[in-house]
Amino acid sequence: MNPYFMSGIISTLFGLKRTCPKCKRDQVVPSDKKHEKVYCKFCGAGIPPAKR
């Protein structure tokens, strides 16, 4: 597989990964929600968007 393709996929996923401040679990958020507050699917706490 092309290394540039893999690099693009990995960088996209790391941009969408967030860690819950309450339970410290990681989750990937949908790309259309990357600038919005989402709720943890494990404990329900609010996860703020990543700082730009």
C-alpha positions in Angstrom: 0.0 0.0 0.0 1.2 3.5 -0.8 2.9 5.1 2.3 1.4 8.5 1.5 -2.1 7.1 1.5 -1.5 5.4 4.8 -0.1 8.6 6.2 -3.2 10.5 5.1 -5.5 8.0 6.8 -3.6 8.0 10.1 -3.4 11.8 10.3 -7.2 12.1 9.6 -8.0 9.6 12.3 -5.7 11.3 14.9 -7.5 14.6 14.1 -10.8 13.0 15.0 -9.7 11.1 18.1 -10.7 12.6 21.5 -10.1 11.5 25.0 -12.9 11.9 27.6 -11.8 14.1 30.5 -13.9 12.1 32.9 -13.3 8.4 32.1 -10.1 8.9 30.0 -11.3 6.6 27.2 -10.6 7.4 23.6 -13.1 7.6 20.8 -13.3 8.8 17.2 -15.9 11.4 16.5 -17.6 11.9 13.1 -15.8 14.4 10.8 -18.9 16.6 10.7 -18.7 17.0 14.5 -15.0 17.7 14.8 -15.5 21.4 15.8 -18.4 20.7 18.1 -18.8 19.4 21.6 -19.7 15.7 21.7 -20.8 13.4 24.5 -18.8 10.4 25.6 -20.4 7.1 24.5 -19.1 5.4 27.6 -20.0 7.8 30.5 -22.0 10.6 28.9 -19.6 13.5 29.8 -19.2 16.4 27.4 -16.0 16.3 25.4 -14.9 19.8 24.1 -13.5 20.1 20.5 -9.7 20.0 20.1 -8.0 23.4 20.2 -7.0 24.6 16.7 
